């Protein structure tokens, strides 16, 4: 199955990675179900990934973040002498689970308690990507300033002061026009 993302790319900028993620998700067939896991949103920008890893010690678990992918793997440690096992219902087989991480998401920690591995993940938005207000300028160039400048004080010995008459006189378009009616 192929998806056409052309309509999305006409109105969105920077979502080229989305097509890559969707393509990877569509191609993955037979996703493993071991070990079971939950993903919960714990805050506005934080998440928790909880995996049931009964029978594994913290030293048997490896977390690796590489190329925006979190890889959680478990290896089987040497079995302890438990005697003759009549039924094995607790799976202690090696596993590897991969989770795609969005941009600016980082793994902040992991702990194991009562056979549950809890991985804390947080989305950190860089300052450059946070909303910011952009001031709207008037469109004037630097040389043509709109601010009014007051006329310099009149100096009696100045032979000619053209700016003093322009700054104090009213513009020609504001002169009153006699009513033609």
Buried (B, 14 or more C-beta within 10 A) or exposed (E): EEEEBEEEBEEEEEEEEBBEEEBEEEEEEEEEEBBEBEEEEEEEEBBBBBBBBEBBEEEBBEBEBEEBEBBBBBEEEEEEEEEEEEEEEEEBEEBEBBBBBEEEBEBEEBEBEEEBBBBBBBBEEEEEEEEEEEEEEEEEEEEEEEEEEEEEEEEEEEEEEEEBEEEEEEEEEEEEEEEEE
